[in-house]
């Protein structure tokens, strides 16, 4: 499963409140309607442009991703990894 992003795999909100992505739209579209993959509700829709992007969810995902990146970006020089590795492989 691919994660949502704000470029080509963004969440589209259905009237039931659940989200789909543009990549699954064609699989779910039939007879001018979309069947929600979660609640199985049928939603009238003639084209993908009729569905709104879920900007709130996109913002949350962007914040979460930036927080993850912030925590991953550690100054490795502050970690005393090399001496710890040397201790682990020290010949006794």
C-alpha positions in Angstrom: 0.0 0.0 0.0 1.3 3.4 -0.9 1.2 6.3 1.5 -0.7 9.5 0.7 1.2 12.5 -0.5 0.2 16.0 -1.7 1.3 15.4 -5.3 -0.2 12.5 -7.1 -1.5 10.2 -4.3 -3.6 12.7 -2.3 -6.7 11.8 -0.3 -10.1 12.6 -1.9 -12.9 12.8 0.6 -16.3 11.1 -0.1 -19.6 12.5 1.3 -19.4 9.7 4.0 -16.2 11.2 5.3 -13.9 8.4 4.2 -11.0 8.9 1.8 -9.9 7.4 -1.4 -6.9 8.2 -3.6 -7.0 9.0 -7.3 -5.2 5.8 -8.1 -8.1 3.7 -6.7 -10.8 6.0 -8.2 -11.0 3.9 -11.5 -11.4 0.7 -9.5 -14.2 2.1 -7.4 -16.0 4.1 -10.1 -19.0 2.5 -11.8 -22.3 3.9 -13.3 -21.5 7.5 -12.3 -21.0 6.5 -8.7 -18.3 5.4 -6.3 -18.6 2.7 -3.7 -16.8 3.6 -0.5 -14.2 0.8 0.3 -14.8 1.3 4.0 -18.6 1.7 4.6 -19.7 0.4 1.2 -21.9 3.5 0.7 -22.7 4.6 -2.8 -21.8 8.2 -3.7 -22.9 9.9 -6.9 -19.9 11.2 -8.9 -19.5 11.7 -12.6 -15.8 12.5 -12.6 -12.8 12.6 -10.3 -12.8 16.4 -10.3 -16.1 16.3 -8.4 -14.3 15.0 -5.3 -12.5 17.4 -3.0 -9.0 16.9 -1.8 -8.8 16.3 1.9 -6.5 19.3 2.7 -6.8 18.8 6.4 -5.5 15.2 6.1 -2.7 16.4 3.7 -1.7 19.0 6.3 -1.6 16.4 9.1 0.5 14.1 7.0 2.9 16.9 6.1 3.3 17.8 9.7 3.8 14.2 10.7 6.4 13.7 8.0 8.3 16.9 8.9 8.3 15.8 12.6 9.7 12.4 11.6 12.4 14.0 9.5 13.3 16.4 12.4 13.8 13.4 14.8 15.8 11.4 12.2 18.1 14.3 11.5 20.4 13.7 14.5 24.0 15.1 14.6 25.8 11.8 14.4 29.0 13.4 15.6 27.4 13.8 19.0 26.9 10.1 19.3 29.9 8.2 20.4 29.2 5.3 18.0 32.7 4.4 16.9 34.0 3.8 20.4 30.9 1.8 21.3 31.4 -0.4 18.2 35.1 -0.8 19.1 34.1 -2.0 22.5 31.6 -4.5 21.0 34.3 -6.1 18.8 37.2 -5.8 21.2 39.3 -8.9 21.3 39.8 -10.1 24.8 
